[in-house]
Amino acid sequence: MLLYNSIGATAPIRLIQESGQQAGVVVYLSMSQKGKEHVWDNHLGFVAMVYRADDFITSHLLGPNTSLTRQIYTRITDVTDDTPKELYRSPRFDERLMDPSDDRHIKRLFLLGGRQWEFEYLPAGESLYKDGISSSWLILSAGMLFASLICGWLLTLTGRTVRVGELVNEKTADLQHEIDERRSAELALRKLSKAVEYSPYMVVISRLDGTVEYASPKVLEVTGFSEEEVIGQPINMLHYDQGQETSYDTIWDMLRTTREWQGELLNLRKNGQAYWANVHIAPIYDEADEVTHYVSIHQDITEAREISEQLNYQASHDQLTDLVNRRAFEQLLEQTLEHSQVTGEQHVFCFLDLDQFKVVNDTCGHIAGDELLRQLAHLLQERIRAGDTLARLGGDEFGILMRNCNLQQAERVANDLREKIASFKFSWENQMFSVGVSIGVVEIDQHSVNKIELMKQADSACYTAKENGRNRVHLYQQDDAMLLKREGKCSGYRKSMPHWMKTVLCSSDRLSCLCRIRA
C-alpha cells in the first residue's frame, strides 16, 4: 500500500462477510491535529474505511438513473500491479462486446489512493436505436458517470473524514479530560506518598492474612530491617514475643469482628532490642466497600513510656533509700486490707523505728544520717521475705507488709531483722556507731477496721516496745495491758492540752504521733 496525499487504498479484495463475488477496497486516511506547521508533527494515526464496490456504484451512482444503467456497461480494474484485479463490472458487461476499434469503447486511467485504476465503459447496442440516443451523448454520459463516480467517492470520503474528525475531536477531548483527572489523582497520590514517606509515624500496609505489602522508610529506620526483609513477611515478625503481651496474630483474629484496633505493643528491632509502639490498625476498602488490606500506624513511644514509668516510680518511691514511699505504701496497705476482708486471708504490718539514730545525726550531721538510712534500707531489703514490701515511712521510720503471714511467723521475721540491725556497725570518719530498732507488729484480717486504725495500732505497739527498753518487738493485742497503760497516758496528755491543740489532734490521722515519749 502506498500513501498519496495522506490517502492510501488497497488493491481490490473480496469481502468475506459478503456473499457472491462482491469486491471492495480499504481506504486509509492519515489523521492529524490542526495548528502544526507540518502535518506529521502532530500525527494522530490512521482511520480505515471499507468500500463495497457493487453497493456503492449501483446504489449511489447508477441506482437513481435506471435508464443509464441499461444503456452503459462499466468496468473498473486495478492495474497497479502486474496482474490486474477487477473491482467492479456491470451485470450485463460482456468482454466479447469490447471491440478495440469501436470508438464508443472508452478506457481511461486515473490515480487515486496511490494506485492506478482503469475505467472502461461501453454503450449497449440496442440503446442506440430504441431511445434514439446519439454516440456523442453516450460519451458525454459516460464522462459524467466517471466524474460522478469520483465525486461521489470523494464526497463520501470527505463526509466520513469530517465525521471521523468529529469523533477524533470528541475522543481527544474525553481522553484529555481523563488525562487531566489521572494527573490530578497522580498528584494527590504523590503528595500522599511523600506525606507517608516523611511522616514521623511508621506506616505498614498488610493483606488480609497479615502479609506485609508496604513498609514506610520510618519503619525501616526504627526497626533496622531492610525493605527486602519485611515485604512479603507476616506482620507478626515485628512483635517482640514474650509469651504474654498481645501479638499481631491475636489482633488479626480480633479484626474479623472489630475491624479496628488501637493499643500499645512491644515491638522488635533487628538487633533484638524491644521498643514500645502505640499502634492503630484500620481497614482499607475498595470500590465495592470490601476490605482488601489493613493499614497500621505505629508511633515509637519508648522514650515517653520510660519517662512516664520514671515519673511513676519517683512518685511512689523514696529518693534517699529507693524504697516504696509512705503514700504508695498506704495505698498498698489499704488494698491488702480490702482483699483480706473479702477473702479472710491473714497479713501482717510491721512498724519499725530506729533507736539511737539521733546520736548519729547530732554527732556526724545529716549526711551521715542519710548514709546510715541507705545502708540499713539495703540490709532490711535483703532480709525480708520474697513478696513482702519494705517502705520508708519518713525520717527513721520503716514499714513492712508481710502477705499471707500470721503473727507468729511475723514475730520470727521481725526478731531476725532486729538482731541484724543490732549487730550492724556504722562507720563514719573513723567513728563507729551501733543502732537498734523497735518494731510494732499488728495483724491484718477480716476484723481490721481501716488503714488509719491499723497504722495507729502498729505505731502504739512500736512505741510500747521503745518504752519497755528499746530494741525489741511488740505484738499488738486488744487486751494488752502495756498498750492500755500507754493509751491512758495519751489521754492524760490530751486532757491537759489547750483547746486549739485538741482541735489539731481531732483532725490528725495519727493521734499517737503527739503521745511519743522519747528518752
BANU-456066 format. One line per 2 residues: number of its first residue (from 1); their letters; for each residue x, y, z of C-alpha. Coordinates in Angstrom, 2 decimals. Layout:
residues N
NUM	a	X/Y/Z ~ ... $
//
This chain:
residues 519
1	ml	0.00/0.00/0.00 ~ 1.27/3.46/-0.95 $
3	ly	0.27/6.74/0.60 ~ -0.69/9.62/-1.61 $
5	ns	-1.80/12.98/-0.27 ~ -2.48/11.38/3.11 $
7	ig	-4.89/8.88/1.45 ~ -4.00/5.29/0.76 $
9	at	-6.00/2.46/-0.80 ~ -5.52/-1.29/-1.07 $
11	ap	-5.89/-3.47/-4.13 ~ -9.40/-4.93/-4.62 $
13	ir	-10.19/-7.61/-2.07 ~ -13.08/-10.00/-1.64 $
15	li	-15.20/-9.09/1.32 ~ -15.59/-12.39/3.14 $
17	qe	-18.60/-11.19/5.11 ~ -20.48/-10.79/1.83 $
19	sg	-21.83/-13.50/-0.49 ~ -21.06/-13.75/-4.16 $
21	qq	-18.18/-12.03/-5.89 ~ -18.59/-8.56/-4.42 $
23	ag	-15.23/-6.85/-4.07 ~ -14.13/-3.80/-2.18 $
25	vv	-11.19/-1.65/-1.16 ~ -9.85/-0.44/2.18 $
27	vy	-9.05/3.27/2.26 ~ -6.69/4.69/4.91 $
29	ls	-6.81/8.33/6.00 ~ -3.97/9.99/7.85 $
31	ms	-5.34/11.98/10.85 ~ -3.51/14.96/12.35 $
33	qk	-4.39/17.81/14.70 ~ -4.57/21.34/13.44 $
35	gk	-2.20/24.07/14.45 ~ 1.07/22.43/13.47 $
37	eh	3.36/23.69/10.72 ~ 3.93/20.18/9.43 $
39	vw	1.20/17.56/9.46 ~ 3.45/14.81/10.72 $
41	dn	4.49/16.92/13.72 ~ 1.21/16.05/15.38 $
43	hl	0.20/12.86/13.63 ~ -2.60/11.00/15.43 $
45	gf	-2.72/7.84/13.36 ~ -4.80/6.34/10.54 $
47	va	-8.51/5.77/10.04 ~ -9.52/2.80/7.87 $
49	mv	-12.75/2.65/5.80 ~ -14.07/-0.24/3.69 $
51	yr	-15.96/0.44/0.42 ~ -18.16/-2.26/-1.14 $
53	ad	-17.87/-1.50/-4.84 ~ -21.18/-3.04/-6.04 $
55	df	-23.28/-1.34/-3.37 ~ -21.51/1.99/-3.74 $
57	it	-21.65/2.24/-7.55 ~ -25.02/0.56/-8.20 $
59	sh	-26.98/2.09/-5.34 ~ -25.44/5.55/-5.01 $
61	ll	-24.42/6.41/-8.59 ~ -26.32/4.29/-11.10 $
63	gp	-29.29/3.43/-8.95 ~ -31.10/6.79/-9.24 $
65	nt	-30.86/6.62/-13.10 ~ -32.06/3.16/-14.15 $
67	sl	-32.07/4.01/-17.88 ~ -28.38/4.89/-17.68 $
69	tr	-27.73/1.53/-16.08 ~ -29.34/-0.25/-19.05 $
71	qi	-27.61/1.85/-21.67 ~ -23.99/1.81/-20.38 $
73	yt	-21.78/-1.13/-19.38 ~ -19.00/-0.29/-16.91 $
75	ri	-15.89/-2.00/-15.51 ~ -13.29/-0.72/-13.04 $
77	td	-9.95/-2.53/-12.73 ~ -6.88/-2.03/-10.55 $
79	vt	-3.91/-2.11/-12.97 ~ -1.24/-1.02/-10.50 $
81	dd	0.35/-4.46/-10.22 ~ 1.42/-6.87/-12.94 $
83	tp	-1.82/-8.82/-12.53 ~ -4.89/-6.59/-12.95 $
85	ke	-7.63/-7.04/-10.34 ~ -11.21/-6.27/-11.17 $
87	ly	-13.07/-4.10/-8.69 ~ -16.48/-3.72/-10.43 $
89	rs	-18.32/-4.64/-13.60 ~ -21.89/-4.02/-14.78 $
91	pr	-24.18/-7.08/-14.57 ~ -24.53/-7.16/-18.41 $
93	fd	-20.92/-6.34/-19.12 ~ -19.50/-8.78/-21.71 $
95	er	-15.86/-8.65/-22.72 ~ -16.75/-10.06/-26.13 $
97	lm	-18.56/-6.82/-26.85 ~ -15.39/-4.83/-26.25 $
99	dp	-14.14/-4.12/-29.75 ~ -10.94/-2.03/-29.54 $
101	sd	-11.77/-0.45/-32.91 ~ -15.18/0.69/-31.67 $
103	dr	-14.83/4.37/-30.90 ~ -17.65/4.02/-28.36 $
105	hi	-15.43/1.78/-26.22 ~ -13.71/4.21/-23.86 $
107	kr	-10.85/3.47/-21.44 ~ -9.43/5.96/-19.03 $
109	lf	-6.67/5.67/-16.38 ~ -6.71/7.63/-13.17 $
111	ll	-4.57/7.70/-9.98 ~ -6.37/7.51/-6.67 $
113	gg	-5.20/6.45/-3.24 ~ -1.73/5.70/-4.54 $
115	rq	-2.99/3.12/-7.08 ~ -3.64/3.09/-10.87 $
117	we	-7.24/2.40/-11.90 ~ -8.66/1.67/-15.36 $
119	fe	-12.21/2.86/-16.11 ~ -14.00/1.20/-19.06 $
121	yl	-17.47/1.91/-20.41 ~ -19.41/0.85/-23.49 $
123	pa	-22.93/1.77/-24.55 ~ -25.44/-1.08/-25.02 $
125	ge	-26.01/-1.79/-28.74 ~ -29.81/-1.72/-28.62 $
127	sl	-29.89/1.63/-26.85 ~ -28.75/3.42/-29.98 $
129	yk	-31.94/2.73/-31.81 ~ -34.52/2.23/-29.12 $
131	dg	-34.06/5.52/-27.41 ~ -32.55/7.37/-30.27 $
133	is	-29.53/8.43/-28.28 ~ -26.52/9.62/-30.25 $
135	ss	-22.99/8.38/-29.64 ~ -21.81/11.79/-28.58 $
137	wl	-24.47/11.88/-25.89 ~ -23.39/8.43/-24.65 $
139	il	-19.79/9.56/-24.49 ~ -20.89/12.60/-22.55 $
141	sa	-22.96/10.38/-20.25 ~ -20.01/8.09/-19.73 $
143	gm	-17.84/11.06/-18.80 ~ -20.48/12.28/-16.40 $
145	lf	-20.67/8.78/-14.90 ~ -16.94/8.71/-14.37 $
147	as	-16.97/12.18/-12.84 ~ -19.93/11.24/-10.65 $
149	li	-18.10/8.11/-9.52 ~ -15.04/10.07/-8.49 $
151	cg	-17.01/12.92/-6.97 ~ -19.34/10.54/-5.11 $
153	wl	-16.40/8.61/-3.77 ~ -14.65/11.81/-2.69 $
155	lt	-17.88/13.14/-1.20 ~ -18.44/10.05/0.92 $
157	lt	-14.77/10.02/1.80 ~ -14.92/13.67/2.79 $
159	gr	-18.12/13.14/4.78 ~ -16.64/10.22/6.57 $
161	tv	-13.46/12.15/7.16 ~ -15.42/15.01/8.70 $
163	rv	-17.30/12.58/10.92 ~ -14.12/10.79/11.80 $
165	ge	-12.57/14.13/12.61 ~ -15.50/14.97/14.85 $
167	lv	-15.20/11.61/16.58 ~ -11.47/12.09/16.94 $
169	ne	-12.05/15.51/18.47 ~ -14.69/14.10/20.84 $
171	kt	-12.45/11.20/21.83 ~ -9.49/13.56/22.15 $
173	ad	-11.49/15.81/24.49 ~ -12.60/12.77/26.52 $
175	lq	-9.07/11.47/26.64 ~ -7.75/14.88/27.64 $
177	he	-10.32/15.06/30.45 ~ -9.35/11.59/31.57 $
179	id	-5.67/12.52/31.38 ~ -6.32/15.63/33.50 $
181	er	-8.18/13.55/36.08 ~ -5.41/10.97/36.12 $
183	rs	-2.81/13.70/36.55 ~ -4.79/15.18/39.45 $
185	ae	-5.12/11.74/41.03 ~ -1.43/11.02/40.48 $
187	la	-0.52/14.39/42.01 ~ -2.70/13.71/45.05 $
189	lr	-1.22/10.23/45.32 ~ 2.29/11.64/45.02 $
191	kl	1.56/14.14/47.80 ~ 0.14/11.39/49.98 $
193	sk	3.14/9.19/49.24 ~ 5.51/11.99/50.24 $
195	av	3.49/12.65/53.39 ~ 3.77/8.97/54.35 $
197	ey	7.45/8.84/53.36 ~ 8.44/11.79/55.56 $
199	sp	5.93/11.16/58.34 ~ 7.35/10.73/61.87 $
201	ym	4.97/7.77/62.21 ~ 5.64/4.28/60.90 $
203	vv	3.15/3.01/58.28 ~ 2.66/-0.65/57.37 $
205	is	0.14/-1.92/54.80 ~ -0.75/-5.61/55.04 $
207	rl	-3.01/-8.05/53.25 ~ -5.96/-9.66/54.99 $
209	dg	-3.75/-12.55/56.11 ~ -1.20/-10.16/57.67 $
211	tv	1.43/-10.37/54.91 ~ 3.28/-7.05/54.64 $
213	ey	2.96/-5.30/51.26 ~ 4.39/-1.91/52.17 $
215	as	6.61/-0.53/54.94 ~ 7.40/3.20/55.10 $
217	pk	11.01/4.40/55.40 ~ 10.35/5.23/59.07 $
219	vl	9.63/1.53/59.76 ~ 12.98/0.57/58.27 $
221	ev	14.75/3.35/60.18 ~ 13.31/2.43/63.58 $
223	tg	13.48/-1.35/63.27 ~ 16.74/-1.63/61.34 $
225	fs	15.24/-4.14/58.89 ~ 15.68/-3.70/55.13 $
227	ee	12.72/-3.50/52.76 ~ 13.50/-6.97/51.40 $
229	ev	13.45/-8.41/54.94 ~ 9.98/-7.01/55.67 $
231	ig	7.98/-7.13/52.42 ~ 6.22/-10.47/51.97 $
233	qp	6.70/-11.46/55.61 ~ 3.95/-11.81/58.25 $
235	in	3.49/-8.61/60.26 ~ 3.99/-10.59/63.47 $
237	ml	7.73/-10.55/62.69 ~ 7.73/-7.02/64.14 $
239	hy	6.42/-8.27/67.51 ~ 8.74/-8.82/70.47 $
241	dq	7.27/-12.07/71.73 ~ 7.48/-12.70/75.48 $
243	gq	4.51/-15.05/75.59 ~ 2.20/-12.69/77.49 $
245	et	1.78/-9.45/75.55 ~ -0.82/-9.05/72.83 $
247	sy	0.61/-10.09/69.45 ~ -0.33/-9.19/65.88 $
249	dt	-1.68/-12.72/65.41 ~ -4.24/-12.22/68.19 $
251	iw	-5.07/-8.75/66.87 ~ -5.72/-10.15/63.37 $
253	dm	-8.17/-12.61/64.90 ~ -9.98/-9.71/66.60 $
255	lr	-10.07/-7.66/63.39 ~ -12.52/-10.13/61.88 $
257	tt	-15.19/-8.68/64.15 ~ -13.90/-5.34/65.45 $
259	re	-12.44/-4.02/62.16 ~ -10.17/-1.59/64.06 $
261	wq	-7.70/-1.95/66.92 ~ -5.67/0.52/68.94 $
263	ge	-3.26/-0.05/71.79 ~ 0.36/-0.39/72.85 $
265	ll	2.56/-3.21/71.57 ~ 6.07/-4.34/72.40 $
267	nl	7.85/-4.46/69.03 ~ 11.19/-5.88/67.90 $
269	rk	14.22/-4.27/66.30 ~ 16.58/-6.21/64.04 $
271	ng	19.31/-6.11/66.72 ~ 16.98/-7.91/69.15 $
273	qa	16.11/-4.86/71.24 ~ 12.49/-4.18/72.14 $
275	yw	10.64/-0.90/71.79 ~ 7.12/0.19/72.69 $
277	an	4.79/1.44/69.97 ~ 1.34/2.97/70.04 $
279	vh	-0.40/1.09/67.19 ~ -3.62/1.93/65.34 $
281	ia	-4.84/-0.62/62.77 ~ -7.68/0.21/60.36 $
283	pi	-9.15/-1.44/57.23 ~ -8.74/-0.26/53.62 $
285	yd	-11.86/-0.61/51.41 ~ -12.21/-0.96/47.63 $
287	ea	-14.93/0.47/45.36 ~ -17.29/-2.35/46.37 $
289	de	-16.82/-1.44/50.07 ~ -14.93/-4.68/50.66 $
291	vt	-11.91/-4.80/52.94 ~ -8.78/-5.55/50.90 $
293	hy	-5.93/-4.51/53.21 ~ -5.13/-3.17/56.66 $
295	vs	-3.02/-0.09/57.38 ~ -1.08/0.04/60.65 $
297	ih	0.14/3.36/62.05 ~ 2.96/2.93/64.59 $
299	qd	4.39/5.58/66.90 ~ 7.54/4.84/68.88 $
301	it	6.64/5.68/72.49 ~ 9.60/4.01/74.16 $
303	ea	11.09/7.26/75.45 ~ 7.71/8.65/76.55 $
305	re	6.88/5.37/78.28 ~ 10.25/5.33/80.06 $
307	is	9.71/8.93/81.23 ~ 6.20/8.03/82.42 $
309	eq	7.48/4.97/84.24 ~ 10.27/7.04/85.77 $
311	ln	7.81/9.67/86.98 ~ 5.51/6.99/88.37 $
313	yq	8.48/5.36/90.10 ~ 9.61/8.66/91.59 $
315	as	6.08/9.36/92.76 ~ 5.90/6.01/94.55 $
317	hd	9.49/5.63/95.86 ~ 11.69/7.36/98.39 $
319	ql	14.54/9.24/96.71 ~ 17.02/8.59/99.53 $
321	td	16.64/4.85/100.02 ~ 14.88/3.87/96.75 $
323	lv	12.25/2.07/98.84 ~ 8.46/2.40/98.43 $
325	nr	7.40/5.74/99.95 ~ 4.68/6.37/102.53 $
327	ra	1.98/7.35/100.00 ~ 2.38/4.21/97.88 $
329	fe	2.69/2.03/100.99 ~ -0.57/3.34/102.44 $
331	ql	-2.34/2.62/99.12 ~ -0.93/-0.90/99.13 $
333	le	-1.93/-1.35/102.79 ~ -5.49/-0.28/102.01 $
335	qt	-5.73/-2.69/99.04 ~ -4.42/-5.55/101.19 $
337	le	-6.94/-4.76/103.92 ~ -9.85/-4.75/101.44 $
339	hs	-8.65/-8.07/99.99 ~ -8.38/-9.59/103.48 $
341	qv	-11.92/-8.50/104.38 ~ -13.23/-10.30/101.29 $
343	tg	-11.09/-13.47/101.36 ~ -10.35/-13.81/105.09 $
345	eq	-6.60/-14.15/104.42 ~ -4.17/-13.02/107.14 $
347	hv	-1.40/-10.48/106.63 ~ 0.87/-8.53/108.97 $
349	fc	2.00/-4.91/109.15 ~ 5.30/-4.12/110.95 $
351	fl	6.21/-0.59/112.01 ~ 9.97/-0.04/112.60 $
353	dl	11.57/2.96/114.36 ~ 15.36/3.14/114.71 $
355	dq	16.91/3.57/118.16 ~ 19.80/5.97/118.75 $
357	fk	19.54/7.36/115.21 ~ 19.53/10.90/116.62 $
359	vv	23.02/10.31/118.09 ~ 24.48/9.76/114.60 $
361	nd	22.67/12.78/113.20 ~ 23.78/15.08/116.04 $
363	tc	27.37/13.77/116.06 ~ 28.18/13.49/112.37 $
365	gh	25.50/15.54/110.65 ~ 22.60/14.77/108.34 $
367	ia	24.81/13.48/105.52 ~ 26.00/10.68/107.79 $
369	gd	22.42/10.09/108.91 ~ 21.28/9.76/105.29 $
371	el	24.05/7.26/104.55 ~ 23.07/5.22/107.61 $
373	lr	19.47/5.11/106.38 ~ 20.60/3.92/102.93 $
375	ql	22.72/1.13/104.37 ~ 20.02/-0.03/106.78 $
377	ah	17.44/0.04/103.97 ~ 19.69/-2.23/101.92 $
379	ll	20.17/-4.55/104.92 ~ 16.43/-4.81/105.57 $
381	qe	15.64/-5.36/101.87 ~ 17.96/-8.38/101.81 $
383	ri	16.36/-9.97/104.90 ~ 12.64/-9.70/104.21 $
385	ra	10.72/-12.48/102.51 ~ 10.18/-12.60/98.77 $
387	gd	6.85/-10.94/98.03 ~ 6.90/-8.71/101.11 $
389	tl	7.07/-4.92/100.76 ~ 9.54/-2.67/102.60 $
391	ar	8.89/1.09/102.71 ~ 10.38/4.18/104.25 $
393	lg	7.53/5.98/106.00 ~ 9.53/9.07/106.95 $
395	gd	12.59/10.08/108.97 ~ 13.99/6.93/110.61 $
397	ef	10.69/5.00/110.34 ~ 10.13/2.00/108.08 $
399	gi	7.16/-0.24/107.36 ~ 6.94/-3.85/106.20 $
401	lm	3.84/-5.51/104.71 ~ 4.02/-9.28/105.06 $
403	rn	1.46/-11.06/102.90 ~ -0.14/-14.39/103.80 $
405	cn	1.57/-14.38/107.18 ~ 0.32/-14.86/110.77 $
407	lq	1.59/-13.12/113.91 ~ 3.91/-15.95/114.94 $
409	qa	5.70/-16.02/111.58 ~ 5.88/-12.24/111.55 $
411	er	7.36/-12.18/115.04 ~ 10.18/-14.52/113.99 $
413	va	10.98/-12.38/110.92 ~ 10.84/-9.17/112.99 $
415	nd	13.24/-10.56/115.61 ~ 15.63/-11.64/112.85 $
417	lr	15.60/-8.11/111.45 ~ 16.11/-6.63/114.93 $
419	ek	19.15/-8.84/115.55 ~ 20.72/-7.97/112.19 $
421	ia	20.37/-4.24/112.86 ~ 21.68/-4.63/116.42 $
423	sf	24.82/-6.35/115.13 ~ 25.32/-3.77/112.36 $
425	kf	28.23/-1.34/112.81 ~ 28.10/2.01/111.05 $
427	sw	31.44/3.66/110.28 ~ 31.79/7.35/109.57 $
429	en	35.04/9.35/109.60 ~ 36.86/6.86/111.84 $
431	qm	33.92/6.63/114.21 ~ 31.84/3.51/114.84 $
433	fs	28.17/3.59/115.78 ~ 25.63/0.97/116.79 $
435	vg	21.88/1.43/116.42 ~ 18.87/-0.63/117.30 $
437	vs	15.26/-0.84/116.17 ~ 11.91/-1.06/117.91 $
439	ig	9.23/-2.91/115.97 ~ 5.46/-2.87/116.43 $
441	vv	3.55/-5.75/114.79 ~ -0.20/-5.75/114.02 $
443	ei	-2.28/-8.40/112.28 ~ -4.45/-7.64/109.23 $
445	dq	-7.58/-9.79/108.95 ~ -11.26/-9.51/108.17 $
447	hs	-11.86/-7.84/111.54 ~ -9.47/-4.97/110.87 $
449	vn	-11.31/-1.65/110.74 ~ -9.41/0.54/108.28 $
451	ki	-5.99/1.74/107.20 ~ -5.82/4.59/109.71 $
453	el	-6.64/2.32/112.64 ~ -4.03/-0.22/111.50 $
455	mk	-1.29/2.44/111.45 ~ -2.32/3.71/114.87 $
457	qa	-2.16/0.20/116.29 ~ 1.25/-0.51/114.78 $
459	ds	2.54/2.86/115.97 ~ 1.31/2.19/119.51 $
461	ac	2.92/-1.25/119.56 ~ 6.23/0.19/118.28 $
463	yt	6.43/2.86/120.97 ~ 5.38/0.44/123.65 $
465	ak	8.49/-1.51/122.64 ~ 10.55/1.69/122.98 $
467	en	9.12/2.44/126.42 ~ 9.99/-1.07/127.54 $
469	gr	13.70/-0.60/126.80 ~ 14.05/-0.22/123.01 $
471	nr	15.45/-2.76/120.54 ~ 12.51/-5.11/120.94 $
473	vh	9.47/-6.45/119.07 ~ 5.96/-5.88/120.44 $
475	ly	2.78/-7.55/119.09 ~ -0.40/-5.50/119.12 $
477	qq	-3.27/-7.14/121.02 ~ -6.56/-5.59/122.05 $
479	dd	-6.21/-6.65/125.73 ~ -2.52/-5.73/126.06 $
481	am	-2.05/-4.11/129.50 ~ 1.01/-2.11/128.44 $
483	ll	-0.84/-0.69/125.43 ~ -3.80/0.21/127.61 $
485	kr	-1.47/1.93/130.08 ~ 0.18/3.89/127.26 $
487	eg	-3.16/4.91/125.77 ~ -4.12/6.13/129.25 $
489	kc	-1.05/8.36/129.31 ~ -2.02/9.74/125.93 $
491	sg	-5.49/10.51/127.25 ~ -3.92/12.33/130.22 $
493	yr	-1.79/14.43/127.95 ~ -4.87/15.17/125.88 $
495	ks	-6.85/16.44/128.89 ~ -4.06/18.81/129.88 $
497	mp	-3.74/20.27/126.34 ~ -5.22/23.64/125.43 $
499	hw	-8.34/23.70/123.24 ~ -6.50/24.61/120.00 $
501	mk	-4.19/21.59/120.33 ~ -7.15/19.27/120.93 $
503	tv	-8.64/20.61/117.68 ~ -5.42/19.71/115.84 $
505	lc	-5.44/16.24/117.37 ~ -9.06/15.64/116.32 $
507	ss	-8.12/16.34/112.69 ~ -4.98/14.18/112.80 $
509	dr	-4.85/10.72/111.31 ~ -2.37/9.64/113.93 $
511	ls	-3.19/10.68/117.48 ~ -0.24/8.76/118.82 $
513	cl	2.27/10.96/116.99 ~ 1.95/13.55/119.75 $
515	cr	1.99/10.96/122.53 ~ 5.50/9.64/121.91 $
517	ir	7.84/9.90/124.85 ~ 11.45/9.69/123.85 $
519	a	14.26/9.09/126.37 $
//
